[in-house]
């Protein structure tokens, strides 16, 4: 009987793992991918959905056709929980047995951690998912009719800091193009101890560069911000400071998904998966994880807790290692290890019509090489990368850079 492999989650990490497993194993295993959504979404482009510079169909593709074209079974179903003792994934479409499991379920957006936060009964908008970004775009169009203060940023335990910086620069551009920037003061709030910290302790002269851009564009900022609650038109920070807004996009705290938190012994206290350097669960040796689902300890403690970012590139790298090690176990080959801090940092941060390309030899310090390249070519690079990446993932060419 062929080994059965189940991949739970089909975003950056899950899709990479599935295609890599198929490429390495071919027909030596039965491969199933489970995801609650039927479409892949290029999440980095959600920042452009809000001002109307992207439509949903431009940044999505159908998962079923892409996976089935490679002979991979695809099931659209929410995962309720995992049973690693019985080697089963429990969904509302039934139970799926596995010999090897890859958990790539992404994050749970913990709106409840801050009363009044978020689009679900709260007072702020979000770019954490396509439906959120589309709703934020509708509210944005109404806002432009009668502008006012804008607040953008991230709460404690958020771990998607690149997106918050991209959002503030793109909203600044959108306000200027709409000729209402003078009536919409911008404030940036973040749990980071300084601008350009990014949840990894900073990179090179990132702090000075971001501060320079903020001053040039007249963007106010508040660092080490602990968000306590949101009321209509006001964000309340620890210490009594109140930041007024008429439009706000704030990234929430991240936790592991409910399916992991419903599975005793699988995740840590926040629902993330503890793994070794092979991206193999520390207790269940036939369970692997990749992407945002992985537990990563911050390199240093900060006054306000910051999550460690797990970008699309990092997720792909982790998934590639996990897939290789599952294939190696099946085929009797040597596994490989790659500690999370040793993953290279590669990020294109868009800033309206400008941007910054970030490169370093390690995510965490100490680093031998780190480079920040600002300029309009960064914006062009992200435009090109969006189209390239969607093609690469849609066609299963995840082995390409």
C-alpha positions, 0 to 999 in steps of 0.5 A, a space after each residue: 500500500 502506498 504511503 498516504 500524505 495529507 497536507 492541511 492548508 493550501 496557501 504558500 506553504 501548503 501548496 509548495 509542500 504538495 507540489 514538491 512532494 509530488 515532484 519528488 515522489 511522483 506516484 510513490 505516495 497518495 497525496 491529498 490537500 485539504 483547505 477550507 477555500 477553493 482559491 489561492 490568494 496572493 496575499 501580498 497584493 491585498 494592500 492594492 485591493 483596498 484602493 482599488 488597484 487590484 481586483 480579486 480575479 487578478 490575484 487568485 486562481 482555482 486550487 482544484 484545477 492546479 492540484 488535480 492537473 498534477 494528480 493531487 487530490 483536493 478536498 474543500 473542507 474546514 479542518 475541525 481538529 487533528 488526531 495525531 494518536 490515530 493519524 487522522 484529520 477530522 473535517 466536516 467532509 469526513 476523516 482522512 487517514 495519513 501516514 505523514 501529515 503537513 500542517 500549513 494552516 496559517 494563522 487565526 486572527 485573534 480579533 477578540 483579544 482587543 475589544 472593538 478591533 476588526 471587521 467582525 463587529 468591530 470598528 477597524 478594517 483588515 487586509 488579512 484576507 481577501 474578503 477583509 480587503 474587499 470590505 476595506 475597499 468598500 469602506 475606503 470609497 465611502 471614506 474618501 467622500 468625507 476624509 478624516 484621520 487615518 490610523 494604520 498599524 499592528 497590535 501586540 502579538 501581530 507578526 505581519 509587519 511588512 504588510 503594515 508598512 506597505 499599507 501605510 505607504 500605499 494609503 499615503 499614495 492613494 490619499 495624495 492621488 485622491 487629493 485629500 491627503 491634507 484632510 487625512 492626517 496619518 498615524 502609524 501605531 505598532 507594537 515594535 520597539 522602533 520603526 523597522 524592527 519587523 519582529 526580527 530586531 531590525 535589519 541594517 539601517 532600516 530604522 533610519 530609512 523608515 523614519 526618514 520616509 515617515 518624516 518626509 511624508 508627514 506620517 506620525 508614529 507610535 512605537 511600543 503601542 499596546 492596544 487595549 480597546 477600540 471604540 467608535 473613532 478611537 483607538 485606546 492604548 495602554 497608558 491612557 493615550 487615545 488615537 482618533 480615526 475615521 478610517 483604520 486598518 490594524 493587524 490583529 494578534 496572531 494565534 494558531 488555528 482553532 483546529 490545532 488548538 482543538 488538538 491536545 498536545 499538538 500545539 503550544 500555548 498559542 496554538 502554533 506547532 513546535 518543530 525541530 530543524 527538519 520542520 518535524 513535530 517534536 513529539 509526533 515524528 510523522 507530523 510536519 509543519 511549515 509557514 505561519 503555523 510553525 512556532 518560532 521564538 522571537 530573537 529578543 524580548 520586546 517591551 510589547 510582545 511582537 510575533 516573528 514574521 513568516 513571510 511567503 518566502 520563508 513559508 516556501 523554504 520551510 515547506 520545501 524542507 518538510 517535503 524533502 524530509 517526508 520524501 526522504 523518509 519514504 525513499 530511505 534517503 538522508 533528511 536535511 535540516 535548516 534552523 529557522 534563523 538560518 533561512 535567508 531574508 528576501 522581501 520586496 516591500 512596496 511603498 506606493 511608487 517606491 519601495 525597498 528590497 530587503 536581503 540578508 543571509 539570515 533572518 536573525 542576527 548575527 548576519 554577515 550580509 544585509 542589504 536594503 535597496 530603496 527606489 522605484 525599481 522595488 515597486 516594479 519588482 513587486 509588480 513583476 513578482 506578483 505575476 511570476 509567482 501566481 504563474 509559478 504556483 498555478 502551474 506547480 513550478 515551485 522548484 523555481 526561485 
